[in-house]
């Protein structure tokens, strides 16, 4: 199991906040940290987990993990962090996290539960920990702090929930999250009102978000070298604007024949046509949110030769025309 190496920075800063030298904790686990850390490199989850647990024990602070909220920076989760901060809304940032969480932690779990007026995100790591409380406290604290970095410091969840049992003193949780905090839950979870989750963010920049999405997808395809669908998605995103995309061109980018590509996709219950449609559909929704792009520009970015072809496809996907979708987005 591996995690994105720059995530070391979270716990490095937390340990420093206690006046301790972080280096020995990581060196004891075989991690010789040199700054800056190469963005795409990965390290063993168990090494960071043990270093974090040992530092927490040395501080004697039961709320050690919650200090991760003070260390929040998008670079800790690489290109995904910058894509999250450029998202049009918290909901779209959550969708990115769900889609790409494995780039950060290949045993990470991030899901979205739409409960009407409330949007709940569930997050966990499917792996034992040397100190589960510290790990889960840090994970939830960092996620809330990242959401506040995105939406504003006045953002308060509807509630926050933890799998761990309630500690004796919960005042640090209440002070940090500024909402009801539940313990003994089925999942670690953060609930936001729909109004907060769906309002357009002032930092929204779909172009920057999409650029970083491409970086994340490339890294995900390298992480899953045997995952042909992910590698094909990355190639499709790269080739779409050229207007000359086919199973042959994508297969060539993956150093295989089109016959091999189609056989491997079929084994995953996919086809090249279906994969191409999925990528186009996903990108189309993002592009529609970006008012700096005209519908003609979106047509060509998605590899369509004519706007009428794009309009028909978009209506099949969403039930409305691109212009109607954009108007609804603007009015919302």
Secondary structure, 3 states (H helix, E strand, C coil): CEEEHHHHHHHHHHHHCCCCCCHHHHHCCCCCCCCCCCCCCEEEHHHHHHHHHHHHHHHCCCCHHHHHHHHCCHHHHHHHHHHHHCCCCHHHHHHHHHHHHHHHECCEEEEEEECCCEEEEEEEECCCCCCHHHHHHHHHHHHHHHHHHHHCCCCCCCEEECCCCCCCCCHHHHHHHCCEEECCCCCEEEEEEHHHHHCCCCCCCHHHHHHHHHHHHHHHHHHCCCCHHHHHHHHHHHHHHHCCCCHHHHHHHCCCCHHHHHHHHHHCCCCHHHHHHHHHHHHHHHHHCCCCCCHHHHHHHCCCCCHHHHHHHHHHHHCCCHHHHHHHHHHC
